[in-house]
Amino acid sequence: MSRQKLIEQLKKQNPQLNLFEIENVINIFTESISQALSLKRNVEIRGIGRLYCKKLKENFNARNPASNELIYKPERYKLRFKPSKKLKLMINN
């Protein structure tokens, strides 16, 4: 679902709100999630799942598959998502 479709769907469900208010709520929501993840905190949304950052170790022996050259991959973080049981049941049924 795109951002615009989400705004349209929220507008249908809440006709008393204008588009500016809905966009503002979505912007605040996404910025707060982004800010928490940048501080390496977990974000849990009940009924949907959990977003968290996983630390990946540095790698000295990685190879570039095109040139077979050794490259160094520094320590980094990867975003992970673990769905809730409720979401898993909704998807699988």
N, C-alpha and C positions, 0 to 999 in steps of 0.2 A: 504494500500500500504506500502510495506516495504521500508526501507532506500535504499537497493540495487536496487529495482525496480525503485525507484525515480531517482537514479543516472543513470540507464540505459536509462530511458525515456528522461532525460535531455540531455544525450549524443546523442540520436537519433535526437533531435530537434536542438542541437548545436554541429555539428560535428567538428567545429574548436577548441572547448575546449577539453582538455585532462581530464582523470578521476580524477587526482590529484586536478586540479582546481575546478572541480564540487564538489568533496568531501569537499574541503576547504570552498567553498561558503555555503554548507549545514551546516557544522560545525559552522561557524561564525553565521549563521542565528539562529540555535538552541541554541547556547550559549548566544546570545544576548537576545532571548526570555526568557531563563531560568534566566538570570541575572536580567532582568526587573521584572519578577515575584517574585524573591527572595527579591527584594526591595519593594514588595507590589504595584507595578505599573501595570496599565492596559496595555494590548497589543492589538492593533486593527489592523487587516489586512483587508483592504477594499475588499469587495466581498466575504470574507470567514467568518469572525466573530470577536468576541472579547473574549480574555482570561482575567480573573481577579481572584483575591484571595478574598474569602469571609471569614470573621472572624466568627468562631463558639465559642459560649460562653462555659465557663467551666461548668461541670455538676457534682454535688455532689451525685445525686440520681440515677446514672446509675447502672444497674444490669448485672452481668454475667449470661447469660441464662443457662449455663451448671450447675453452682453451686448455682445460686440464691444469690450470694454474692454481696454486695454493692461495687462498685468501683468508683474511682474518675477519671474523664476525664478532663484534663487541657484545657485551652484556646488554640485553634489551628486554622489553616487556611486551607481552602479547595479550590482547583482549580475548577473554573467554566468556562464554554464555552457558549457563546450566539451566535448562528449562525446569519448571515446577512439575510436580506429579499431575496437577490439574491440567496443565497445558499439554503434557504428553498424552493424557487420556483423551482430550479433545481432538488432538491431531490423529491419533490411532483409531478413533471410532468414527 
